[in-house]
Amino acid sequence: MDDNFRNECIDKIASKISDEKISADEPSPENLVYLQKFAITLGVDISNTEEIVNEAFLYIAMKNAKDIDPLTKGDEFGAGFS
């Protein structure tokens, strides 16, 4: 998947999460499935929907953590880097 397309999809999913006031802290399984279906409508391959939705939640968490450097504190977000 092209990086620009990936980032665009993550941004649209993050916007949908915010617009529909879906809990970014503990989304329900129903909301995850709903967002994965939304990702498919954006053109995301079904095999990548879970990862893209998870990245959208990570994006929101990192965006809301103004005082935290994701490169040094990324493990606090489950980003897989520290």
All heavy atoms as an XYZ file, in Angstrom:
638
protein
N       0.844     -1.175      0.000
C       0.000      0.000      0.000
C       0.892      1.241      0.000
O       1.828      1.334      0.767
C      -0.909     -0.046      1.242
C      -1.728      1.194      1.447
S      -2.760      1.203      2.934
C      -3.569     -0.359      2.908
N       0.583      2.158     -0.850
C       1.295      3.426     -0.973
C       1.188      4.231      0.339
O       0.120      4.297      0.943
C       0.653      4.180     -2.144
C       1.122      5.588     -2.273
O       0.500      6.457     -1.632
O       2.085      5.825     -3.006
N       2.294      4.831      0.776
C       2.318      5.578      2.040
C       1.333      6.732      2.057
O       0.685      6.980      3.079
C       3.726      6.106      2.341
C       4.656      5.033      2.862
O       4.171      3.957      3.284
O       5.875      5.277      2.865
N       1.213      7.453      0.947
C       0.272      8.574      0.908
C      -1.168      8.093      1.068
O      -1.949      8.695      1.801
C       0.416      9.366     -0.394
C       1.692     10.175     -0.437
O       2.219     10.575      0.593
N       2.199     10.399     -1.632
N      -1.500      7.001      0.386
C      -2.842      6.435      0.502
C      -3.083      5.943      1.926
O      -4.143      6.176      2.501
C      -3.031      5.291     -0.506
C      -4.357      4.611     -0.400
C      -5.523      5.280     -0.743
C      -4.441      3.304      0.049
C      -6.761      4.644     -0.635
C      -5.667      2.660      0.158
C      -6.831      3.333     -0.185
N      -2.097      5.281      2.499
C      -2.200      4.764      3.869
C      -2.457      5.908      4.842
O      -3.355      5.837      5.681
C      -0.921      4.011      4.227
C      -0.901      3.451      5.617
C       0.462      2.799      5.924
N       0.299      1.802      6.932
C       0.046      0.521      6.730
N      -0.066      0.060      5.509
N      -0.114     -0.308      7.727
N      -1.672      6.971      4.736
C      -1.825      8.112      5.639
C      -3.184      8.784      5.459
O      -3.802      9.213      6.439
C      -0.700      9.124      5.422
C       0.642      8.590      5.866
O       0.724      7.668      6.668
N       1.708      9.160      5.345
N      -3.633      8.879      4.219
C      -4.942      9.472      3.939
C      -6.056      8.645      4.602
O      -6.978      9.197      5.199
C      -5.146      9.532      2.426
C      -6.421     10.182      1.992
C      -6.530     10.222      0.473
O      -5.568     10.675     -0.178
O      -7.577      9.787     -0.052
N      -5.957      7.330      4.491
C      -6.960      6.454      5.100
C      -6.935      6.560      6.616
O      -7.989      6.639      7.263
C      -6.735      5.006      4.671
S      -7.118      4.705      2.940
N      -5.752      6.574      7.197
C      -5.625      6.701      8.648
C      -6.255      8.010      9.114
O      -6.994      8.048     10.103
C      -4.145      6.597      9.084
C      -3.658      5.162      8.897
C      -3.956      7.060     10.524
C      -2.163      4.982      9.031
N      -6.005      9.088      8.381
C      -6.577     10.383      8.733
C      -8.102     10.354      8.644
O      -8.793     10.877      9.533
C      -5.993     11.463      7.837
C      -6.343     12.847      8.312
O      -6.183     13.134      9.519
O      -6.788     13.660      7.473
N      -8.654      9.738      7.602
C     -10.110      9.663      7.448
C     -10.743      8.808      8.539
O     -11.810      9.150      9.061
C     -10.472      9.109      6.068
C     -10.231     10.102      4.959
C     -10.605      9.537      3.608
C     -10.324     10.562      2.517
N     -10.656     10.050      1.178
N     -10.092      7.719      8.897
C     -10.621      6.860      9.961
C     -10.539      7.586     11.303
O     -11.490      7.551     12.089
C      -9.881      5.509     10.002
C     -10.146      4.725      8.720
C     -10.296      4.691     11.225
C      -9.233      3.541      8.499
N      -9.437      8.277     11.546
C      -9.300      9.042     12.784
C     -10.369     10.134     12.863
O     -10.944     10.369     13.940
C      -7.904      9.651     12.881
N     -10.661     10.768     11.753
C     -11.721     11.781     11.716
C     -13.076     11.163     12.033
O     -13.879     11.746     12.766
C     -11.774     12.463     10.360
O     -10.622     13.230     10.154
N     -13.330      9.983     11.482
C     -14.598      9.299     11.746
C     -14.701      8.933     13.224
O     -15.768      9.084     13.826
C     -14.723      8.056     10.870
C     -16.086      7.394     10.941
C     -16.303      6.551      9.708
C     -17.732      6.191      9.464
N     -18.558      7.294      8.999
N     -13.609      8.479     13.811
C     -13.597      8.144     15.241
C     -13.974      9.380     16.063
O     -14.823      9.311     16.961
C     -12.214      7.601     15.660
C     -11.959      6.238     15.024
C     -12.095      7.518     17.184
C     -10.520      5.758     15.099
N     -13.370     10.512     15.729
C     -13.649     11.762     16.448
C     -15.062     12.257     16.182
O     -15.783     12.623     17.116
C     -12.642     12.837     16.047
O     -11.345     12.454     16.413
N     -15.467     12.273     14.915
C     -16.791     12.782     14.542
C     -17.917     11.988     15.195
O     -18.935     12.560     15.595
C     -16.980     12.763     13.028
C     -16.081     13.749     12.306
O     -15.496     14.635     12.969
O     -15.958     13.632     11.057
N     -17.730     10.684     15.297
C     -18.778      9.828     15.850
C     -18.575      9.558     17.340
O     -19.280      8.735     17.923
C     -18.868      8.542     15.044
C     -19.241      8.836     13.598
C     -19.689      7.631     12.821
O     -19.940      6.567     13.418
O     -19.787      7.757     11.591
N     -17.592     10.246     17.920
C     -17.321     10.153     19.364
C     -17.137      8.713     19.845
O     -17.637      8.311     20.881
C     -18.411     10.869     20.155
C     -18.472     12.358     19.844
C     -19.534     13.049     20.624
C     -19.664     14.526     20.374
N     -19.193     15.129     19.200
N     -16.376      7.950     19.060
C     -16.025      6.581     19.434
C     -14.870      6.664     20.417
O     -13.915      7.407     20.204
C     -15.632      5.760     18.188
C     -16.841      5.617     17.258
C     -15.064      4.401     18.578
C     -16.535      5.001     15.912
N     -14.954      5.926     21.506
C     -13.910      5.953     22.524
C     -12.582      5.498     21.929
O     -12.469      4.390     21.411
C     -14.282      5.040     23.694
O     -13.192      4.917     24.579
N     -11.590      6.385     22.031
C     -10.259      6.037     21.525
C      -9.493      5.213     22.549
O      -8.523      4.551     22.208
C      -9.485      7.298     21.177
N      -9.928      5.250     23.805
C      -9.231      4.509     24.857
C      -9.577      3.028     24.845
O      -8.699      2.187     24.927
C      -9.568      5.100     26.233
C      -9.041      6.505     26.381
O      -7.971      6.808     25.821
O      -9.714      7.311     27.055
N     -10.859      2.714     24.771
C     -11.288      1.322     24.779
C     -12.450      1.126     23.814
O     -13.595      1.023     24.239
C     -11.689      0.899     26.195
C     -10.531      0.884     27.168
C     -10.922      0.344     28.530
O     -11.805     -0.525     28.597
O     -10.343      0.803     29.508
N     -12.158      1.080     22.522
C     -13.251      0.901     21.560
C     -13.870     -0.491     21.679
O     -13.173     -1.468     21.969
C     -12.571      1.084     20.210
C     -11.144      0.767     20.463
C     -10.860      1.165     21.877
N     -15.160     -0.555     21.493
C     -15.855     -1.844     21.564
C     -15.520     -2.681     20.323
O     -15.162     -2.138     19.278
C     -17.367     -1.623     21.637
O     -17.847     -1.136     20.393
N     -15.667     -3.992     20.440
C     -15.446     -4.856     19.275
C     -16.362     -4.471     18.103
O     -15.953     -4.547     16.945
C     -15.769     -6.255     19.784
C     -15.525     -6.177     21.259
C     -15.920     -4.782     21.657
N     -17.583     -4.032     18.421
C     -18.520     -3.612     17.377
C     -17.985     -2.388     16.629
O     -18.095     -2.296     15.407
C     -19.899     -3.294     17.973
C     -20.615     -4.494     18.547
C     -20.167     -4.862     19.975
O     -19.476     -4.051     20.626
O     -20.492     -5.968     20.408
N     -17.409     -1.435     17.382
C     -16.850     -0.248     16.747
C     -15.643     -0.595     15.883
O     -15.448      0.007     14.820
C     -16.462      0.809     17.780
C     -17.665      1.551     18.320
O     -18.684      1.667     17.654
N     -17.562      2.063     19.525
N     -14.838     -1.541     16.326
C     -13.679     -1.955     15.526
C     -14.123     -2.564     14.207
O     -13.568     -2.247     13.150
C     -12.806     -2.935     16.318
C     -12.098     -2.351     17.541
C     -11.378     -3.450     18.314
C     -11.123     -1.256     17.140
N     -15.131     -3.415     14.254
C     -15.662     -4.026     13.028
C     -16.255     -2.941     12.130
O     -16.028     -2.935     10.911
C     -16.717     -5.112     13.364
C     -17.469     -5.550     12.119
C     -16.055     -6.292     14.042
N     -16.995     -2.011     12.719
C     -17.591     -0.896     11.970
C     -16.509     -0.083     11.254
O     -16.641      0.236     10.070
C     -18.381     -0.023     12.950
C     -18.840      1.302     12.397
C     -19.854      1.367     11.446
C     -18.271      2.488     12.836
C     -20.282      2.584     10.941
C     -18.690      3.706     12.343
C     -19.703      3.748     11.392
O     -20.118      4.957     10.905
N     -15.421      0.219     11.956
C     -14.340      1.009     11.372
C     -13.572      0.215     10.313
O     -13.107      0.778      9.323
C     -13.402      1.519     12.465
C     -14.031      2.558     13.398
C     -13.157      2.777     14.625
C     -14.284      3.867     12.666
N     -13.451     -1.095     10.517
C     -12.797     -1.929      9.505
C     -13.627     -1.955      8.222
O     -13.081     -1.888      7.115
C     -12.565     -3.339     10.035
C     -11.489     -3.380     11.101
C     -11.360     -4.727     11.773
O     -12.035     -5.685     11.424
N     -10.480     -4.810     12.755
N     -14.950     -2.007      8.360
C     -15.822     -1.963      7.179
C     -15.714     -0.606      6.496
O     -15.727     -0.523      5.260
C     -17.267     -2.258      7.577
C     -17.497     -3.710      7.939
C     -18.925     -3.976      8.333
C     -19.118     -5.438      8.701
N     -20.495     -5.715      9.132
N     -15.598      0.457      7.287
C     -15.412      1.792      6.727
C     -14.095      1.847      5.945
O     -14.040      2.419      4.855
C     -15.436      2.841      7.835
C     -15.145      4.236      7.356
C     -16.046      4.903      6.532
C     -13.980      4.882      7.717
C     -15.787      6.189      6.080
C     -13.702      6.163      7.270
C     -14.611      6.815      6.445
N     -13.050      1.240      6.487
C     -11.751      1.221      5.808
C     -11.863      0.538      4.444
O     -11.256      0.989      3.466
C     -10.706      0.523      6.677
N     -12.651     -0.506      4.367
C     -12.847     -1.206      3.094
C     -13.495     -0.264      2.078
O     -13.117     -0.255      0.905
C     -13.687     -2.486      3.293
C     -12.875     -3.512      4.095
C     -14.124     -3.075      1.951
C     -13.669     -4.714      4.564
N     -14.444      0.574      2.533
C     -15.102      1.512      1.610
C     -14.124      2.564      1.089
O     -14.361      3.163      0.043
C     -16.309      2.229      2.252
O     -15.861      3.117      3.270
C     -17.312      1.235      2.797
N     -13.028      2.775      1.818
C     -12.001      3.720      1.378
C     -11.052      3.095      0.359
O     -10.221      3.787     -0.220
C     -11.188      4.219      2.579
C     -11.955      4.986      3.648
C     -11.027      5.301      4.831
C     -12.555      6.264      3.083
N     -11.163      1.777      0.188
C     -10.308      1.082     -0.769
C      -9.178      0.294     -0.128
O      -8.285     -0.188     -0.824
N      -9.227      0.154      1.206
C      -8.209     -0.624      1.909
C      -8.508     -2.106      1.704
O      -9.661     -2.539      1.835
C      -8.204     -0.283      3.424
C      -7.222     -1.165      4.188
C      -7.880      1.187      3.623
N      -7.494     -2.876      1.377
C      -7.644     -4.317      1.222
C      -8.081     -4.921      2.557
O      -7.589     -4.524      3.613
C      -6.322     -4.933      0.762
C      -6.470     -6.400      0.454
O      -6.889     -6.744     -0.660
O      -6.165     -7.212      1.362
N      -8.975     -5.878      2.496
C      -9.532     -6.476      3.713
C      -8.440     -7.026      4.641
O      -8.585     -6.994      5.853
C     -10.583     -7.557      3.367
C     -11.399     -7.907      4.594
C      -9.929     -8.778      2.754
C     -12.656     -8.680      4.285
N      -7.334     -7.480      4.072
C      -6.256     -8.041      4.900
C      -5.509     -6.960      5.689
O      -4.770     -7.282      6.614
C      -5.275     -8.832      4.029
O      -4.621     -7.960      3.116
N      -5.706     -5.694      5.331
C      -5.017     -4.592      6.019
C      -5.923     -3.758      6.920
O      -5.442     -2.832      7.570
C      -4.382     -3.649      4.985
C      -3.282     -4.313      4.207
O      -2.519     -5.102      4.738
N      -3.207     -4.011      2.928
N      -7.212     -4.075      6.982
C      -8.139     -3.197      7.701
C      -7.855     -3.120      9.198
O      -7.903     -2.035      9.768
C      -9.599     -3.623      7.482
O      -9.769     -4.972      7.901
C     -10.007     -3.470      6.033
N      -7.557     -4.242      9.823
C      -7.306     -4.228     11.269
C      -6.095     -3.353     11.592
O      -6.127     -2.536     12.520
C      -7.097     -5.653     11.787
C      -6.945     -5.725     13.290
C      -6.830     -7.153     13.804
O      -7.014     -8.116     13.036
O      -6.543     -7.300     15.002
N      -5.047     -3.504     10.831
C      -3.824     -2.725     11.049
C      -4.066     -1.228     10.846
O      -3.615     -0.404     11.642
C      -2.735     -3.212     10.089
C      -1.412     -2.512     10.261
C      -0.357     -3.034      9.292
O      -0.532     -4.138      8.737
O       0.629     -2.320      9.101
N      -4.792     -0.868      9.814
C      -5.064      0.542      9.517
C      -5.914      1.166     10.622
O      -5.659      2.289     11.064
C      -5.764      0.687      8.143
C      -4.808      0.297      7.024
C      -6.315      2.082      7.935
C      -3.647      1.241      6.821
N      -6.931      0.450     11.082
C      -7.785      0.963     12.165
C      -6.961      1.134     13.433
O      -7.064      2.162     14.116
C      -9.010      0.040     12.382
C      -9.745      0.406     13.665
C      -9.947      0.120     11.186
N      -6.120      0.173     13.751
C      -5.260      0.296     14.930
C      -4.320      1.491     14.808
O      -4.069      2.204     15.783
C      -4.474     -0.992     15.168
C      -5.346     -2.123     15.653
O      -6.410     -1.903     16.216
N      -4.909     -3.342     15.419
N      -3.797      1.723     13.612
C      -2.920      2.875     13.398
C      -3.681      4.190     13.565
O      -3.116      5.176     14.025
C      -2.261      2.808     12.026
C      -1.159      1.776     11.963
C      -0.402      1.810     10.649
O      -0.192      2.900     10.097
O      -0.010      0.733     10.185
N      -4.950      4.202     13.197
C      -5.765      5.411     13.385
C      -5.919      5.719     14.869
O      -5.813      6.885     15.289
C      -7.131      5.245     12.720
N      -6.132      4.690     15.684
C      -6.222      4.898     17.133
C      -4.874      5.358     17.697
O      -4.816      6.231     18.568
C      -6.704      3.630     17.845
C      -8.184      3.422     17.752
C      -8.717      2.455     16.919
C      -9.062      4.205     18.488
C     -10.084      2.266     16.822
C     -10.429      4.035     18.408
C     -10.947      3.055     17.561
N      -3.795      4.793     17.201
C      -2.459      5.204     17.622
C      -2.213      6.659     17.239
O      -1.689      7.440     18.033
C      -1.402      4.299     16.989
C       0.055      4.667     17.246
C       0.375      4.605     18.730
C       0.963      3.736     16.467
N      -2.615      7.021     16.040
C      -2.469      8.401     15.563
C      -3.205      9.372     16.490
O      -2.664     10.406     16.875
C      -3.003      8.493     14.137
C      -3.070      9.891     13.584
C      -1.917     10.605     13.294
C      -4.297     10.502     13.348
C      -1.982     11.894     12.778
C      -4.371     11.781     12.832
C      -3.218     12.473     12.561
O      -3.288     13.744     12.056
N      -4.423      9.022     16.879
C      -5.190      9.878     17.790
C      -4.484      9.993     19.132
O      -4.357     11.089     19.690
C      -6.620      9.330     17.976
C      -7.410      9.509     16.682
C      -7.328     10.021     19.142
C      -8.744      8.799     16.672
N      -4.002      8.880     19.671
C      -3.316      8.896     20.961
C      -2.062      9.759     20.912
O      -1.793     10.547     21.818
C      -2.968      7.473     21.395
N      -1.310      9.626     19.853
C      -0.073     10.397     19.729
C      -0.375     11.880     19.501
O       0.323     12.746     20.003
C       0.794      9.835     18.606
C       1.313      8.442     18.936
S       2.223      7.687     17.591
C       3.783      8.506     17.767
N      -1.417     12.154     18.740
C      -1.809     13.534     18.467
C      -2.287     14.234     19.747
O      -2.015     15.415     19.948
C      -2.923     13.529     17.423
C      -3.227     14.860     16.817
C      -4.074     14.671     15.577
C      -5.421     15.305     15.781
N      -6.277     15.219     14.613
N      -2.954     13.484     20.617
C      -3.479     14.051     21.857
C      -2.431     14.151     22.958
O      -2.660     14.802     23.964
C      -4.673     13.234     22.351
C      -5.868     13.377     21.448
O      -5.986     14.348     20.708
N      -6.761     12.413     21.492
N      -1.298     13.504     22.801
C      -0.222     13.521     23.803
C       0.786     14.587     23.413
O       1.853     14.301     22.897
C       0.422     12.150     23.902
N       0.449     15.826     23.666
C       1.256     16.951     23.210
C       2.657     17.008     23.837
O       3.588     17.468     23.229
C       0.517     18.251     23.490
C      -0.779     18.366     22.716
C      -1.535     19.592     23.114
C      -2.880     19.785     22.478
N      -3.464     18.858     21.654
N       2.779     16.530     25.063
C       4.051     16.651     25.768
C       4.931     15.413     25.667
O       5.951     15.333     26.337
C       3.801     16.958     27.251
C       3.157     18.322     27.445
O       3.300     19.172     26.550
O       2.513     18.531     28.481
N       4.554     14.456     24.843
C       5.303     13.208     24.767
C       5.921     13.073     23.379
O       5.252     13.232     22.368
C       4.400     12.002     25.084
C       3.939     12.099     26.534
C       5.141     10.704     24.829
C       3.023     10.983     26.964
N       7.194     12.784     23.352
C       7.909     12.544     22.101
C       7.703     11.079     21.719
O       8.180     10.179     22.409
C       9.389     12.854     22.284
C      10.213     12.600     21.026
O       9.627     12.282     19.978
O      11.441     12.723     21.110
N       6.992     10.796     20.615
C       6.715      9.410     20.247
C       7.961      8.584     19.955
O       7.934      7.378     20.047
C       5.822      9.525     19.010
C       6.001     10.913     18.518
C       6.430     11.750     19.685
N       9.066      9.241     19.615
C      10.286      8.482     19.337
C      10.941      7.972     20.613
O      11.582      6.934     20.612
C      11.276      9.338     18.548
C      10.825      9.693     17.136
C      11.858     10.589     16.468
C      10.579      8.460     16.303
N      10.769      8.696     21.723
C      11.369      8.244     22.976
C      10.358      7.545     23.874
O      10.740      6.774     24.741
C      11.997      9.420     23.756
O      10.989     10.390     24.034
C      13.121     10.043     22.957
N       9.079      7.798     23.670
C       8.039      7.208     24.515
C       7.066      6.356     23.712
O       5.962      6.098     24.164
C       7.257      8.324     25.234
C       8.093      9.220     26.116
C       8.553      8.490     27.347
C       9.290      9.473     28.258
N       9.718      8.872     29.479
N       7.469      5.935     22.519
C       6.588      5.175     21.645
C       6.074      3.885     22.254
O       4.952      3.466     21.966
N       6.851      3.273     23.145
C       6.413      2.030     23.768
C       5.197      2.237     24.649
O       4.434      1.314     24.902
C       7.552      1.376     24.537
C       8.129      2.251     25.621
O       8.094      3.499     25.485
O       8.642      1.701     26.610
N       4.960      3.457     25.115
C       3.771      3.742     25.922
C       2.498      3.691     25.087
O       1.419      3.541     25.614
C       3.899      5.126     26.588
C       4.980      5.172     27.638
C       5.108      6.540     28.276
O       4.175      7.358     28.176
O       6.160      6.784     28.898
N       2.640      3.791     23.780
C       1.500      3.749     22.888
C       1.382      2.401     22.199
O       0.503      2.204     21.379
C       1.628      4.838     21.810
C       1.575      6.219     22.369
C       2.736      6.946     22.544
C       0.375      6.789     22.720
C       2.696      8.227     23.056
C       0.319      8.075     23.240
C       1.483      8.789     23.399
N       2.272      1.486     22.493
C       2.272      0.197     21.806
C       2.728      0.335     20.369
O       2.348     -0.449     19.513
N       3.533      1.350     20.097
C       3.955      1.612     18.721
C       5.055      0.659     18.259
O       5.352      0.599     17.086
C       4.440      3.056     18.586
N       5.655     -0.055     19.200
C       6.669     -1.008     18.803
C       8.054     -0.437     18.658
O       8.943     -1.103     18.176
N       8.225      0.806     19.063
C       9.573      1.374     19.052
C       9.801      2.124     20.341
O       8.881      2.560     20.991
C       9.799      2.290     17.844
C       8.749      3.366     17.666
C       8.840      4.580     18.312
C       7.671      3.144     16.829
C       7.904      5.567     18.128
C       6.709      4.115     16.648
C       6.823      5.331     17.295
N      11.051      2.199     20.748
C      11.357      2.907     21.992
C      12.710      3.570     21.872
O      13.431      3.379     20.929
C      11.356      1.950     23.162
O      12.275      0.903     22.967
